[in-house]
Amino acid sequence: MSSIPNKIKFPPKELVSPYGAEKKDFEYIILWMLDNNEECNWSTFLEKPLEFSLATLSKYMNLLKRKGFIRKVSKGVYKITLKGKKRFFDLKYKDSYGTELKYPPDLIYNKHNYSHIILWMLYNNHSCKWNDFIEKPLSINSHSLSKNINRLIKEEFVEINESQYKLTELGEREYSKILKIYNLDYQSILEEEIRKVEEIKEDLEDFFNKWNISDKQIRIIFLDLLNRLDYAKVKETISSEDDFHKTLLFLSLNNLTRYPDYISADNFSKTYEISQTALEFFLQKFIETNEFMIKLFVFSIDNQQKYYFRVGEKIEKTIKLIIEENIKNYSFLNLMGIKASSEERKQHSINIYKNMINDISTTIFNNALKLQLIDFLSNYILFLFENLKRNIPKNINDKFKILIFQDILNLNENEIVKIRRELYQLTPILRNFPKYKIFEELKKTIEDSNFD
């Protein structure tokens, strides 16, 4: 446990109680305190002479932690980081020497998407004034600037304080998304994800240690989900961040790559001290709504064990690749002018379905899971089909894809049963399912890597 020295240095009076209309710079005061003292206690900022309100202190402490400028060393005790010292130096000498603004690369600037330009400027300059956008080199006209910046404020991506525009936590997440839109600087995207983990590293370590989560694979799956979820958007649904983390842990423990390891909601709630009703409610929100900005799939085994994986995971990418490869091959046959009757088209659709299932079973799953795979694919192909329909087909091949997806989706129950019979022969059904082949590959990757 860290101890706070009795002799605490405080900033000069003109900084603590500025004259006239000038307002307190809370960020600068916090950084001043932590730069001039070895460490500071939360309560120090609430007492004289600083006298921050609880809401203000919480807001700025969280902001500085998110940006990696400060870190919590123990309960209620904070220190400044090297990044924070650099930020403090920039603020300290900004008025004396001036600070040159950073401007977005041509790839963003030339698109004239002013929302993206604003987000880039605020992230890379910490804060900006109105004139920073309307003066050269950006020269955004006032009407466009007002329209875009007001929309960003309404969406809670940007906030204004004393004529200074800053990014909110949601704005920082939105900024990381625009990097991906432009396929801009993979290193920046990686650094952003690492930064997000660094911000809560200590809290996560406490969480992992408390619940004895030492398995690297579970930790990696957990962090992958955490990096793609925005708690700020769902805290009205899950008011406790601890319950939010426990829900992610449940999804991580029951990730499809970890089969046959499994923990039921009942056992999980008892082990990890969360209401089963609450857990099941949160899971429903994850899977059946779009509130959490992530798409999760459920792979059920005998309607009892449910495993999860998200869009973009290796398993999902592999399944999608196999499906689209089969669709593409059949599309090429159509392009070559091969005509077929409606009955022949239906048989082709059945054959495509069987080929996809065989390919997926051979590549990812053991053949014993074909029945479960058929049930899963019905919903997954519908998901791919809806995504394809939302995007206007750009070429003939895409149009054929839509037709073939329709053919497959229109198969009736009798035809699905026919596929089941042809695919699955009644050998020992009650034997234990072997692990997924892909799990062995992932396990080896984890063992060969130094993720710690």
N, C-alpha and C positions, 0 to 999 in steps of 0.2 A: 504494500500500500504506500502510495506516494505521500509525502508530507509537504505541506505548504509552509514556506518560511514566514516567520512573524512579520518581518520587514518587507512590505510590499511597495513597489514603486508605482506611482500613479502618473498619468499624463498631465501636462500643464493645464492650468485652469481654463485657458482660452479654447482648449480642445474639448474639455469636459463640459464647459458652459459657454458656448460661443456667443458672441455679441450680436445684438440686433436680430435681423431676420435670418441669419445664418443658422442652419440646423446641425445637430450632432451627426457626425459621420461615425455611425455605430461600428461599421466594419473596421475602419481605421483604428478606433479606440481599442477594440478587441485585439487586433494584431499588435498594436503598440504595447498593450499589457503583456501579451505573451512573448513579445520580442525582448522586452525589458525585464521580465521576470522569468525565472527558470520554468515555472509552471503556475497556473492559476486555478483557483476553485470557482465553480459555477456561482456560488453564493457571493463571491467578491464583487461581481458585476451588479448584483441586486442591491448591495449596501452602499452607503455613502463612501466616497463622493460621486460614484458613477450613477447609481440608482436607475439602472435599466428596468423597464417593466418586464415581467416574466414572458409575455408574448414576444416582445422585441428581442430579448436575449435568445429565446428559443429559435426564432426566425433566423437571426444572423449566425448563431452557432451552427445550426444545421446547414446553412448556406456555405459557410467556410469549411465545414467538414466535407460537404459534397465536392467542393472544388479542390480538396486536398491541401488546404492552407493550414489547417490545424488538425490535431488528432487527440482522441481521448485516451489517457494513459491508465486511468482507473476511474471508478465511479465518481463523476462530478469534477474530475481533474483533467485539465487540458494543457497541451504544449503546442508550440508553433512548429511547422515542418520547414524543410529547406525551401519548398515551393512557396510556403507562406512568407518566409523571410524575403524572398525575391519580390513577392507581391507587396509587402510592406515597404520595401525600398522604392518600388515604382510609385506607390502612393505618396511616400514621404517627399520625393524629389520631383513629383509631377509638375507642380506649380513653378519650381525653380528652373528646371531644365526643359520642361515640356516632354511629352511622350508621343512619339510618332504612332499614328494609327496603322493597324494592319488592314489590308484590303483583300477581298476574295480573289481567287485565281480567275483567269479569263473564262475557264470552263463554266463557272457559276455566273460571273458578271455578264458574259455575252448572251446568256439566256434571258436576261432581263426579268427574271422571276424575283420581284422585289422582296417577297416574304423570305425567300432563301438567302438573299443578300443581307437582309436585316438580321436573320438568325446567325449567319456566319460572322457578321461584324460584332454582334453582342457577345458571342462565345469567345472569339479570338481577341477582343479588346476589353472584356469584362463589362464595360458599360460605354454608352455613346450618348451624345447630345443630338438634338434634332438637326442642327446645322452640319453634323458629321455626315449626314445622309444627303443633304441637298447641295452641299458644296462639292467642288471637284476633289477627287476624280469620279465620285459616284454620280453626282448631279441628278439625283432622283427628283422629279417634279413634286411639288408640295401635295397636289391632289392624290397622286399615286402613293406617296409616302403615307399620307394620312389614312387612306383606305386600307393599306396593308398593315400598318402598325396598329391601327385600331382593331383590326380583325385578330391580330396576334395577341393583343391585350385581352380581347373578349374570349379567346380560346385558352387564356391563362398561360400562354407561352412567354409572354413579355410583361414586365411590370414597370411602372414609372414612379420615380421618387425624386423629388426636387429637380425636375427637368432632366434627370438621368434615366435612360432606358437600360434595363438589365434583363437577363434571361431568368426565368423561373426554373424550378426543377423539371417541370414538364417541357419547358423550352429546350433544356439541355438534351432531353431524350429525343425531341423532335429534330434537333440539330444533327444528332448521330444518324438519324434516318435519312436526312438529305445527303449525307456523305455517300450512303449506299445507293441512292437514286442516281447520283452522278458517277458511281463506281470510282469515287475519288479517294485516293490515298488509303489503301488498305491498312497501312500502318496507323493512320489516324483513327480508323474504325477500331482496330485492335486496342490502341491506347485508350480509347474511350471506354471500351468494355472492361479493360483492366482497371481503369480509374474508378469505375462504378463499384467493382469488387473491393478495391483498396479503401473506398470510403466507409464500407461497413465491415472491413476485414476483422476488426477486433470483436464486433458484435457477433459475426458469424462464427468466429473461433469459440466464443463463449457458448453459442448455440450448439455447435458440433460437439464440443467437449461435454456439455451438460447431458446430451443425449447419446454420448459415446458413438458418434458417427466418424469412424476412422477409415472406412472403406473408401479408397480413392475414386472408384467408379461412381459411387453414390454422390460423393462431393462434386464430381465433375458434372453429372446430370443435374444436380441441384443448382449449381452456379450457372449452367447453361440456361435453365429456366428463368432464374433470377435476372439474368442479363437481358432477357427478352420480355420481361413483365414490368409493368409500371405500377408500383404500389400506390403512388400518389393518385392514380385514376380509380383505384378500387377500394380505397380506405373507408369509403362510406359503406361498402358491402362487408369488408373484413376490417373492422375497426382496430383489432389487435394485430400489430405487425408480427407478434410471436405466433399467432394462429395462422397468419399468412405463410410464414416460414414452415410451419408444421404441415400445412396443406401441400406445399412444394415438396417437402420431405416424403409425404405419402406417395406423391406422383413419382418421385425419384426411386423410392424403394420398389415400386411396382412398374417401373419402366420395362418395356418389352424386351430390351436387351438383357434383363436380369432373370428372365425365365429359366428355371422353374421356381426361383425364390419368390415368395409372395407373403404379404401380410394383409389380413382382412381389415376392413374399416373398424370392426368391433375390437379386434386385438390392438390395432394401432391407437385407437382412442384411449384404451386403458394404459398402454405402455407410455404414450407420449402426452398424456393428460390434456386431451382436448375432447369436447363433447362430440359424440358420434353424430348427433343431429346436425351440429354446426359443420363438421367435416363434410358430411354428405351434401349439405346445402352449398358449401363452397365449391365442391367438386362439380355439382350440377351447374353452377355459374361458369366454371372453367370450360365445361364441355358443351353445354347447350346454348350458351349466349356468346356474344362477341364483346362482352364488357371488359374482358381482361386482355384484349388485343393479342390473342394467341390462339392458334387452332390446334386442338388436341384430338387425337383419335383414340378410340377404345377398341381393344382386341379382346373379345370375350372367349373364355374357354368353358364350355358346358354351362354357360349362363351363371357361373359362380365366381370364377376368378377373372378379374378384369385388369388388363395391362394397358399402359398408356405410352404414347409417343407423340411428338409434335411435328408439325409441318417443318421440313428443313433438316430433320434428323437423318442420319445415314440410312436407316431402314426405310423411311418414307421416300427419300430420294431414289433409292434402289428400286422400290416397288413402282414408283412413278416412271422411272426410266424403262423398266420392263414393259409396262402397260403401253407407254407411248411408242416403244419400238415395235410392238405387235400391231398397234394401230397404224403406224407408218407403213409397215410392210403390206398390210391389206390395202392401204390407200394407194400404194404404188400399183397394185394389181388393178385397181379401178382406173387409175390414170392410163394404164396400158390398154384400156378399152375392153377389158373382160366383162361381159354382161352376164347377169344372173337373174333367175326368177326370184320371186319373193321367198319361196321355200328354200331355194339355194342360198339366198342371202341370210336367211335365218340359220341355216346349217353352218354357213361361214362364221356367223356371230358366235354360235356355240363353240366352233373350233377355236376361234380367237380366245374366247373365255378359257377354254381348256388349256390352250398353249400358255396363256398368261399365268394360270395357276401352277402349271407344271414348271414353268421357268422360275417363278417366285419360290416354289418349294425347293427346287434344285439349288437356287442361289442363296436363299436366306433361311427358310424354315425346313424342318424335317418333314418328310412326306406324311407323317402321321397327323400333321396339322392341316391337311387339305380341307377337311370339312369346315373347320373354323375360318380358314382363309376364304372360302366361298362366301360365307356370311359377311365377312369383313369387306370383301371386294365390292359387294353390291352397293354399299354406302360410299366406299371410297371412289369408285368409278363415277357415281353420281356427283361427288364433290369435284372431281376433275372436269366433268361435263359442264357443270354450272360455271366453273371458272372460265372454261373455254367460251361459253356463250356470252359471258360478260365482256369479253374482249372481241371486238369486231374481227372476223377472220381476214387475214391479210393475203392469203393465197389459196389456191385450189386445194392444196393438201389439208389446210386447216378446215375447209368446208367439208371435205370427205371425213375428217376426224369426227366432226359433229354428227354426220349421218351414221357413222359406224358406232359411235357412243349411243346414239338413239336405238340402233338395232340391238345392241347388247342390253340396254336398260329395258327394252320392251319384251325380253324373254319372260315367259310366264312361269308359274311355279312348277308345272309339270316338266318344263324344259330344264329348270334348275335341278329338279330331282334326278332327271336323266343324267345331267352332268355329274351329280354326286355319285350316282351308281357306277358310272364309267370310270370316275377318277379314284374312287375309294373301294378297295376290296376288303372284305370282312376277315381280316387277320386279327391277332390279339389286340382288340380295341382298348382293353383295360390296362395295358402295359403303361409304364411311366413314359411320358414324352421325353425324349432326349433334349438337351439344350439346343438353342439355336446355333447354327454354325457361325453366324456373325459374332456371337458372344465370345467365342474363343479368340477370334481375331481382335476384338476390342480389349479383351483381357490381356492379351500379349502386348498390345499397344500401351496399355496402362502400366504394365510391369516394366516395360522397356523405357518408360519416360519418367522424368523427374518433375512431376506436377507439383510437388510440395514447394 
